[in-house]
Amino acid sequence: MTRLGLEIADIFRAHGPAWRQANAGHVSLPQLRVMSAIEACRTEALGGHVAGCAKCGYHHIAYNSCKNRHCPKCQGSAARDWMAARAEDLLPVEYFHVVFTLPAEIAQIAFWNKKAVYDLLFRASAETVMTIAADPKRLGARVGMTSVLHTWGSALTHHPHIHMIVPGGGLSPEGARWVPCRPGFFLHVRVLSRLFRRLFIEGLCALHRAGALSFFGDMVRLGDGAAFAAWLTPFRRSEWVVYAKPPFGGPEAVLAYLSRYTHRVAISNSRLVSVDAHTVTFRWKDYRIKQGDRRSVMRLATGEFIRRFLIHVLPDGFHRIRHYGLLASSARKINIAKIRALLGVRQPEQVTVPEPRTDIVPFTLREPCPCCGGPMRIVEIFRRGQTPMSRAPPRERAA
């Protein structure tokens, strides 16, 4: 199948049943739920409503979304609402983007122990930035940050890493001053890397002592404490990848970035090229290429593509967006108001919330009638599995 509008849902509907049967007993319940949700998203299986124009009588059928956080079609509206709330928290300062990545061998332990190790990745990276920033020899301030977990590489391989957005400065220890960082520079990444390495390894050892880690295959021997300590020794000396990107160009640039990253899933529908019973072809970026065009096309066996997509399903109840320090939810509004007062900015700047990049933008009641521009109203609601009495022209039915 090669066509415009190819979706993950098409792959799951056509090849998911055979894949589930072939992998029975090796697919988790959360993964099965994700597959079912994506297959049913914006179809009659979930019901929906019919919108009618109050002027010309035009009708449009809109099927309900599954709202699953792993569905490529459902993240646009979620990102838009989330960003609208975050726009109120933006400060008129530089913002920095810091990325924390795990070594591949330790990422394998995360693959088997997702909830415990992903949570440790969040905590260790946040503590690293807050500790270094608080050092009087560095910034000497209390900072805040928003962290987003991604678990994939461009080829859908398991590659857990944290994207962190940090305002360029913080409150003085007594809370009486705003301490800005140097223009264009936040903190030394080498210093961040070494503290992150130590904090993460200490946390991983604590999880091991508590019996919270599981090991499989040729690494099952690491269940022994002495063997695990010996295995970790080289990682205590190796360089861990932490890097900082250039600062954003302003609050609008921060929101534009967040619109692409906070609600992203492992692969978007727009990257799909073709699919058949044997192969899925999709676009990817080969980051091993240091110069030139990194864009390329990858072909995977259909079953392997489904497997790679599903390894990025997060544990139930796991939060992939978290706030720390000054931006922690419990005191964020108070801290933001205090910082604005110290900066002499009494009201939040008017920032335009960008439309998130999404594969399919559903037609909603926010938009006027595409025929005459009149207001649209709901004229019929149909439940799961029901067929709407009013049918829109076929070319207008896609929601």
N, C-alpha and C positions, 0 to 999 in steps of 0.2 A: 504494500500500500504506500504510494507516494502521492501526497496531495497537500494543499494548503490546509491549515487547521488541524493537522494531525495532533492527537493528544495522548497523554499517558493513559487516559481512560480507554481509548481505543485499543491500546495494547493489552490492558487488563481484561477488557471484555472479550477480546478475541482469543487471547492465549492464557489468561489467568486461570480458568478452570483446569486445563491440562497441567499447568505448572503446579497448582495447589495439589492436585492428585499425585503428581510425581514426587512432590516434596512433603507429603503428608507426614505429620509427626515432627517436622523440622521447621515449621513456621509458627511463630508465636501468635497468640490471640490479638495483641495490638496490631501486628502486621496484617492479619486477616481482616481486622476491622478497617484498616486504612484502605486496603484493596476494595472492600465492599463499598466504602464511602465514595471513593474516587469513581468507581464504576457507575454508581447511582447519581452522582452529582449532576444537577441541572437536567434531569430526565423526569419522565412521568412517574418514575418510581418514588420520587420524593414529593410529588404534588407541586402546587404552585398557584399562580393567579393569572387572570386575564386583565390587562389594562386597556381601557378604552378612552379615546379622545372625546372630550366634552363638546367639541365643535364639529368635527367631520365624521366622527363615528369610527375612526380607525381602531382596530384591535391588535393587541400584541400579547403573545403568550410568554410568560416568564416562569421558568421552572425553578424550584427552590434549590439553594446551594447546600452542599453537605457540611460546610463550615469546618471541615477537618483541616488542621494546621499543616498537614502534609500534602494537601491537594493544590496543584498548580493553579487551579481556576478560582480558588476561594481566598487568596491572600490579598488581592487588591483592595477590597473594602475594609478588611481588617487592618491593613497597613495605613489606609487613609485615616481611619478613626484614631488609631494609635498615634499617628504623627500630629493630628490636630491637638491632642492632649499634650504632646511633647513640645509643640511650638510655644506654648505658654511658659515653658521652663528655659528657653534659650536665653543666653546672656550675650551682651555685645562684646565678646572677647574671642580670641583665637580658640579654635577647637583642634584637637589632635587625634589621630587614628593610630592606635598601637595594636599589634597583632602578636598573640602568644601561641606557639605551636609546640606540640609534643614530638619527641623522637619517634620514628616509625615503630621501633620495638616496644616502646611503652604504649603507643597507640593500640597495639595488639591486645594489651591487657585491658585497655579501655573498651575495646570491642566486646570482650567477654563480661565486663563489669561496668556497663554504661552509666547507670545511675550514680554509683559511688565515685567513679573516676571523673565523669563529666562534672559532677558537683565539686570535686577537689580541684579540677581545672579552673572553674569559676573562682573559688575561694583563694587559691594560690596566686592567680594573676591579679585579683583585686587587692589582696594584701600586699603584694609586691609593689604596686604603684603607690598605694597609700603610705607604705613604710618609707620608700625612697623619697617621695615628695615631702614627707614630714621631717626628713633629715635637714637640720639647719645648714649643712654644707651643700645641700642641693637646692630645694625650693623653700623648705621651712614652712610648709603650709598644709592645711587639711584640704584635701581635694575630693571630688566626686566623679563618678563615671557611670556610663551605661555600657554593659557588656552583652554581646550577642554570640551564641554558640553556633558554629557551623561544623558539621561532621564529615564533609565531603570535599574531594578534589574535583577538578573539572571533568575527570573521567569516571566519576561516581565511585571512586575508591574511598576507603575509610581514612579520613584525614581530619581528626578533630582539632579545632583551633578556636581561639577567642578573638573576636573583633571588638575592640574597646574604643569608645568615643569619650574623650576627656577634655573638659574646659581647660584652657591654658592659664591656670593659676588656682589659688585657693584662699581660704581664710587663714589669717595668722592664728597661732595657737590660742591666743586670748580672744579671738573672734572679733577684734576691733578694726582690722585692716584687711583689704583685699591685696594679696601678694601675687603679682603677675609673673609669669615665667618670661624668659628672654624671648624677644620676637623671633618667631620661626623655630624655636627650640624648646622642647619640653623636658625630657630627662634622658640621660645617657642609656642607650639600649644595652650596652655591655653590662652596666651595673644592674639594670633590670633583669637581664638574662640570668645572671649568676644568682641573684636572690630568688628569682622564680624557680630555678633549678633546685636550690636547696629546700625551699618551702614545699615544692611539689614532691620531692623525694621523701622528705620527712612525713608528709601526709600520706604518701603511698605506703610507707613502712608502718604507719599507725593503722591503716586499713588492714594490712597483712596481719599485724599482731592481733587485731580484733576479729580475725577470721572472716573479713568482709570481701575477700577476693577469691575468685575461682579461676582455675587454670585448666587448659585442655591440650590434647595433642602432645607434641614433643616438649611443651612447657609445663606439663603437669608436675614435674619435679620441683618447680618453684613454690609449691605448697609448703615445702620445708623452709623454715626460717633461715638457716645457714645458707642454703642454696640460693634463696632469694637475695640475701644480703650480698653474696658474692657476685650474683648476676648484675646487681645494681652498681657495683663498683666502677665500671667504665663510664657509666652515665653521670657519675659525680664529677668527672673531669672533662667530659666532652662539652662542646659549645651547643647550647640550646637556642633555637631560632626565636628571637624576639626582634621585631623591627617596627619602626615608626615611620609613617608616611608624612609628606609635607602637610602643613596645617591647611584646613579648609579655608575657602575664600569668604566665609561669612555664614550667618545663620541659615540663609537659603541653601547654601552648599551642604551644610550639615543635614538638613532635612532631605535634600535630594539623595544624599548618600544613604540615609536611613531608609528611605523609600525603597531602595534596592536591596538592602541587606537584612533588615529586621525580620521580614516575613518571607524571605526567600526559601524555596525548597530545593532539594538536591539537584533537580534539573527542571527547567521550564519547558513548556510545550513548544515554545518557539525554536528550541534547539533541535527538535526532532526533524529528521530528513525523510526517512522511510522506515517501513516495518513490513516483515512478512513472517511466515511460520518459522523461519530459521534465523533471521537477522534483524537487528534494530540498528539503524544508522543515525548518528547524531553529531552535531558540531561540538567541538571542545577546543580548549587552549592548552597547548603543550608548554608549560612553564619551564621545561628544561632547556628550551631554546632561548638563549640570552638576548639575541638581537634578531630583528626582522619580524615577519608575520608569524605569530604563534598559533593562529587559527588553523584548524585541521578538521578532518572528518574521521570518526571512529566507528567501527562496526563490531558489534557484540552479538553473540548468540542470544536469541530472544529470552531464553530462560535465564541466562547470566545477567542480562539487562534488568530483568524483574528482580533478581536477587540483589543486585547492587542498589537498586532504588530502595528496596525494603530494609537494607541494613542501616538506613538513616532514619528509620522510624524511632522516635524518642520514647523512653519509658512513660507510661501513663502518669500524668500529673507533674511531669518534669518541666520547669520553666526555662525556656531557652533565651529569654531576655531578662536581665537582672540589673538592678541599680545599687550602687554602693557609695559609702562615704556621704558627702554632702547631698548626693542625689538619691539616697536611700528613701524609700517611700514614706517611712514614718516621720521624717522631718524635712522632706524635700521642699514643700511650700514655704516653710518658715525660713529655711536657709536661702532659697532663691530670693525671697523678699528682702532678707538682710543684705545679701550681696548686691542687689539692685540699689538699695539705699546707699551702700558704701561707694558704688560706682556713680551715683547721682542719676540713675535711671529709674524713675518712679513707676513708669508703666511699661509693660512688655512691648517690644517693637512689633509693628505689624509685619508679620512674615507670611508670605504666600505658601500654603501647603501644596507641594507638587503632587500631581497625579502619580501614584505608584506605577511602576512598569508591571504590567500583567499581560497574560496571553489573551484573555477574553474579558472584555469590559461588558458586564451585563446591562441591559436596558432597564433602568429603574424609573420610579415616579419622579425623580429629580430632573429627568430630561423632558423637554417638551415633545409634543407629537412630531414625528419625523416628516409627516405630510404637510401639516398646516401650522405647526408651532403652538397649537393649543395645549391646555393642561390635560394631563393624563390622570385617570381615576381608576381604581380597582372596580371592575364590574362583575367579577366572578372569582371565587376561590375553589380550587379542587384539591382533594386530599390525595395521599399516597396511592398510586396505582390507578387513580381515576383519570378519565379523559375529559378535557375541557369541552363544554358545549359550544363555546365560540372558538373558532380556529382562525388564526392569523394566516396571511399568505405564507407559503413555505419559505420564501426568501427572508421573511421577517421573524421567523420562529426562534432562531438561535438567541439564547439569552446570554 
